[in-house]
Amino acid sequence: MYTLHWPIIRNALKHPKRTAIVDDQRTWRYIDIVGGAFHLAQVIERTSTTQNVAILLPTSGAFPMTLLAILLLKKTAVPVNYLLSAEERQYIIDDSEADTLISVGPMLEFLGDRPKNVNIIELDKLSFKGIPPFRLPPLTPANDTAVILYTSGTSGKPKGVMLTHKNLRSDIEACSDHAEIYQNDALLGVLPQFHSFGLTALTLLPLFVGGRAIYSARFVPRKIIDLIKKHRPSVFVAIPSMYNALLTVKDAGPEDFTSLRHVVSGGEPLSQAVFDKFQERFNLTIREGYGLTETSPVISWGTPDHWRPKSVGKLLPSAKARILDDDGNILPPGEEGEILLTGPMIMKGYFHLPDLTRKVITNDGYFITGDWGKLDKDGFLYITGRKKEMLIIGGENVFPREIEEVLNTHPDVKDSAVIGKNDDVRGELPVAFIELNEDAEFDERAVRNYCRETLAGFKVPREINVLEALPRNATGKIMRRELTA
């Protein structure tokens, strides 16, 4: 049975007063999440006539309550990225064909532009008093769409990724088994719940196993350290830029992190420099996971039992991978090529985009990731970079990540990104953009010479540009398209 919401309701019936979520505003018990969902489902039922219902909420306990309410009605949730522009948010609402949006007044006021062509339910204006109108939740077919998550739109308009009840539940169950996450665990994170990583790993996983989640709507390094000290979580999930920022908390030490069993990085590659600094200062090993929105998203997770340096761990037991060369031949272990993935967590498809769906999912069910990497003989996965970001310099394939790893070890460099620039002679040349550490003075020749100590001459950036801040999307991933522009 793949109905996504049943395990959450079961946990509320077994342990109604157990703490489910602690957010910036309040503590939510399991009965608060489920009881509120039954109340809210009545309101949505009176308002919405379409299959899809949009959610525009900050990271909080209100999000899973709303998601559950939508699923109780056998409808589909469409989380909207509140960090997008008003035009982009409106595009998602219109494209998803949602006639109802669930939000809160303070968020709508902060954004300053109320969405159009949609009925808005403001949670803070509702009263959930009294006994909720409980009714037996529906048994939803495994392949019914549970959520539509819109990609960040790094190329063209955002695409709606349809994830089914089976997709999400199979991924959650595999994560729980692989990383041994159970009801005694507490997970801390600040990843937004409209993002696949935040939705699966930080929202659904803890509720599914009967555990506890601690949320912060905004990432403030000092606050995160305080939350770890106060709540003693066993799992911390973040993206590389957040780990880098935590290193700036001057009075933080190893003793603050002793409760953590899993320290997980995802969303983009973790630089060796941040990995080394974190291990040296806090005696913690950050282990990477890997996945995409189209894979629900977790495909591999580096745990203490399933990890090797620079790998993203072993694939989840229900996932399989192929590594292909440019001619579509399957490569043996250790050789690099394009990564294809299959398993029950692979998306149903892109919403209203059947032609594009057929382009990325093969006839035998493998999703073409566009990522480049390798599997070793023991099944550990390594990611080299995005295929479309690969530079071809004088006929040689070069991934930006290799150059960025060197730049990020320079004592004056906080973070970096490398893109290609067309060149009539060599095809492309590497161009670097860097953020400097506080009080650092930029010496382009010195940075270039530093790169020459490690990199082949043709990989050394021809230009190095300093930016106050590299352009990033909602989850902190560097937007290379903006650098190219």
N, C-alpha and C positions, 0 to 999 in steps of 0.2 A: 504494500500500500504506500503510494508516494505522495499522498496529500501532505503538503508542507506544514500546515498549521496544526495538525493533530497532536504532534509531540509537545508543542508549546501549551496547548490546552490541557493535555494530560498532566504536565508538570504543575500547572496552576491548580488542578483538582487534587493532586497529591500533596502539594506544599504551597497552599495559597498565600501564606504570610511570609514565605521566603523572599529575601531581597533578590530582585531580578536585575535592576539597573539603578545606578547612581549617576545623575547628571548634574549640570550646573545649578538646577533649580530645586530638585527634590530627589527623594528615594522612591522607586517604584517597586512594589511587591508583584509577584506573579499574578495575584488576583486583580491588582490595579491594571495591569496590561490587558489581561483577558476580559475582565469586567468592562473596562472602558471600551474595548473593541466591540463587544456586543451592543453597548449603548450607541456607539458611533455607527455601527452597521445599519441601525434603524434610520439614522439621519441620512446616510448616503443613499439608502434604498428609496427614500422619499425624493431625493434630489437628482440622482443620476439615472439616465436611461441608456447610456452607452456602455460598452464592455470595459473600456479603459478609464481609470480614475487617476488623476495626477496628484502628486504629493510635493509640497514645497515647505519643508520643515528644517530647522537646525538640527544638528546632531543631539539627540535627546531620547528619552523614553517615549515621547509622543510619536516618534517615527514607527517603531515596531507595533505600537498599539493601532496606529492608522493602517499599516500594512496588513495586520491581522484582520481588521474590520473589512478591508477590501476583499481579502481572500475568503472570508466567511460568506460573502455574497457571490462567490465563484466568479468574481471580476478580476481584472488585471491591474496591478499597480504600476504607475509611471513616475518614478522619482525624478524630480527636476533639479538640475544643478543651479543652486541659488547664486553661484559666483559668476555665472554667465551674464552677458548683457541682457537688457530687457528684450531686445529683438531676438536674441538666441533662445531665451526662455519661451517667448511666444511661439517661436518656430516649433519647439518640442511639443508644446500643448496642442498646437494646430495639427502637426503631423501625426500625433498619436490619436487624434480624434476624440480626446477626452472632453466630456461636457461638464466635468466637476473637478475642482481643485481644492485640496485640503491644506490649510496653512494656519498661521497665527497672526494676529494683528500686528505685533511688534516687528515681525519679519517683513510683512507687506509695507509697513511704514518705513522701515530701514531701506528697503529696495526702492521705494519711491515711485514705483510704476506698477499699478495693479494689472495683472493679466486680463486680457480681453477675451471675448467669445467663450466664456466659461463661468459656471456657477461656482462661487467661492464659499467654502465652509470654513469658518474661523473657529478653531478649537477652543480658544480662550473665551468665546462667547457662548459656549454650550454648557449645560449643567448635566453632570452624570450622577445625580443623586439617586438613591434607592437601589433596589435589587435589579441587576441587569436582566433584560429579557432573554434569558438563556433558551436556546433551541439547539437541537442536535446539529453540529456542524456538518456540512456536506462532504461526501466522499468525492473528491475531485479527480478526474482522470489524469493519469501520470503525464500525458503529453499536453494538457491544457497549459497555456501560458500564464505563469504566476506574475512575472514582472517584465517590463520592457525598459532596459537601461540604455540610455543614449550615450554613444561614444563622445569623446571630447571634441571630435571634429577637426583633427589635425590636418585633414585634407578634405576640403569640400564641406557640405552640410553634415551635421551629426546623423548617425544611423541608429535606428532603434534595434537593439539586440533583444530578441525574444528568448527568455529563459523559462523553461517549464518547471512544474513542481518536481518532476523527476530530475531534471538538471540540477536544481539547487539542493534538493534533499540528498541526492547521491553524493554531491560534492561535500556537503556538511558531514555526512556519515563517514566518508573516506577520510576527511581531515581529523575527525574525532578519533578514529581508529589509528591513523598514521601517527598523530602527535600525542595520542593518549590524553585528550581533553575531556574531562568528566565534570560531574556536578560540583565537586569541591574546588574547581578552578575559577579564578577571577581573571577577566581579560580587560586590559586597559588600552585605550586608543583614542585617537582624535580624527581618524580618517572619516570623511563625510559619508553619510549613509546612502547618498545617491550614487556613490561609486561602488563598483562590484566588490572590491576588496573590503570596504567598510560594511557593505551589506551582508556579505557571507561570513567573513571571519570575525567581525566585531558585533554584529547584530543578531544574525540567525544562529550561529554556532553556539554561543553561550546560552541562549534561550532554549535551544534544541536539547542540550545535554542537562539542563536544569542548573546551570552555573550562574555566574554574576558578571555583569559588565559595568565598567566605569567609563563615563564619557566626559569629554571636554569639548565644547563647541568650537573653541579657538585653541590653536597651538601656541602656548606661552611656555618656554622652556622651564622657567622657575616653577610655574604651576604644575607642570608634569612631574617634576621631581617631588614636589609636595604631595601630589596624589599617590605616587608610588609609596612614599613613606607612610602615608595615612592608611591606605587601603591594602597594601601588601599584595598586589596582584601576582599571579604566577605566570601570566603571559602578557607581553607588551608587543604591540604591533604598530609599526610606523614606516615611513619612507626615508630614504637615505638623507635627504636634506634636514629632516627632523633630528636624526641621530647626530648630524654635524652640529646642529644648533644646541643640542643638549651639552655638548662639550664646552659651551660658553658659560655654563653655570659654574662659577668659580668655586663655590663651597660644596659642590656635590662630590661624593666619594663612593668607593666600592660598597660601603656599609648600607647605602641607600637602596641598593639593587639586589640584596641577598634573597628576597622572596621570589625572584624571577627564575623560572625554569626554561621558558622559551623567550628569546629576544629575536623578533622576526622583522626582517626588512623586505619590502616588496614595492611594486609600482614602477621602479626603474633600477638600473644597476647600482649596486653599492660599491663605492670606490675603495680601493685597497687602503688608501690613506685614512679614511674614516674608520674602517674595520680595525686597522692597527692601533689608532689612537684610542678607540673605545676599549679595546682589549687591554692595552697598556694601563690606561687610567682607571678603568672600572672593573678590571678583571672579568669582563664579559665577552662572550663570543656572539657576535651578531650573525645569525644564520638567515640566508635568503630563501624566499619562496618565489614561485614563478607561476604566472597565469595571465590570461587576458579576459576582458569582459565576455568574449565569446565562449570562454571555457568555465564560466560560473563562479569565480575565476581560477581557483587554485588547481594547479596541475601537479606541482611538486612543492615540497616543503622540507627545508633543511632542519632536521632535529638532531639532538645529541647522538641518536642512534643511526641517523640516515643523513650523513653530511660529510663532505670533503672540502678542503679549502678551494675557494673560487667557484664551487659548484652551487647550484640552487637546489641541491638535495636529490633524492630519488623521486621518481614519479609516484603519485598515489597509486595504490594497488589496482584500482579500476581503470587507470589511464594507460595508454600506449603511445609510443612515439616512433616516427620514422625520420631519418635524416636523408635528404635527397640532394644530389648534385644538380647542376644547371640543366642537365638533360633528363632529369626525372628518375635517375637510377638510385636505388637504395644503397647508402654508404655503410661500410662496416664500422664497428666501434672505433672511436678515436679520430675519425675523419669529420671535417666540418662541412656543413651544408645547411639547407633550409629545413626548419623544423615543422613537421606535420604531426597533429595530435588527434587521438580518437578516444572515446569513452562515453559513459552516460551523462557526463557534464557538458558535452559539446552542445552549443545552442541549437534551438529549433530553426533559427534563421533570422534574417533582417526583416523588420516590419515593412510590409508592402514593397519589398525589394527582392523578388524571387530570382531575377537574373543575377544580381550581385551575390545572392546566397549560393547559387550554383557555381559561381566562379571561385568561391573560397572553401566549399565542401566537396570533396571528391565523391565519386560514385560509390566507393566503399566506406564512406563516412569519416574520412580524415579531414580535419580543419587545417587549411594552409595558413600558418601564422604570420609569415613574412619576417620571422626572426631567424637568425643564423646561429648555429651552435653545433654541439656534438654530444654524444653519449659515450661514456667510457665502457669498458668491458663488464663492469659491475652494475651498470644501469644508472650511474649518476649523470645528471644533465648539467651542461655548461652552456651559457649564453654568451655569444660573441657580440651581437648587435643586431640592429634592424637591417634587413636586406636592402631596403630602399635608401638607407643612410650610408651604405658602404661607399667609400671613395675608391676610384680607380686612378691611381697615380702612376703614370708611365707603364701601364699594363699590370701593375701590382694592386691586389685587393687590400685595402686598409680600412679598418673600422675605427670610427672616431673614439670609441671607448679606450682603445690602446693608447692613443695620444693623451686623452683626458686623464688616464690613470697616472701618467708621468707628471703632467702639469699639476695635478692635485697633491703631489708629494712635495712640491716646492714650498718652502716655508712662508712665502708671501701670498700664496694663492689659496683662497677659500673654496672656490668651486670653478669649474670650467665647462665649456662646451665647444666642440669642434665641428665645423661644417666644411663642405667642399666649395671651391670657386673654380669656375671654368678657366682652362688655360689652353692656348692653341698648341703648345709644344707637348706638355705632359698630360693633357686630358683634364686633370683636376689638380688643384693645390689645396693643402689643408690651411684653414683659417681658424684661429682660436679666439674665443671670447672668455674673459675671466672676471671673477669677482675677487677683490683683494681682501686680505685680512685687515683688521683694524690697525691703523697707523703704519701700514706697509707702504713703501715707496716703490713705484713701478719702474723697472729697468728692463726694457724689452730685450736688449742684447743679452743681458744676464739670464733671463728666462729662456731665451732661445738656446744659449750655450748649455744651460742645464738640461734641456731636452736632448741635445746632441750627445750627452754622456750616456744616454740609454737607448735612444731611438736611431734607426737608420736615417741617413741624411734626407731622403725623400719624404720621410714622415714628419720632419720638424716643421712646425707651423711657419708659413711664410709671412703671415700677419698675426699680431696678437693685439686684440682690442680690449680695453678695460671698460666694464660696465658697473654701475652702482649695484645693479641686481640683474641676474639673468632672468629672462621672461619665463614664467612658469604657469602651468594650468592649476586647476583647483586642488589637485592632489600633490602639487610640488614638482611635477615632471617638467623638464625643460622643453620649451616650445621652439624647436629648431626652425620651424617654418618662419617664425618672426625674425630669427637671426638671419636667415637667408634673405628675407625682405630688406 
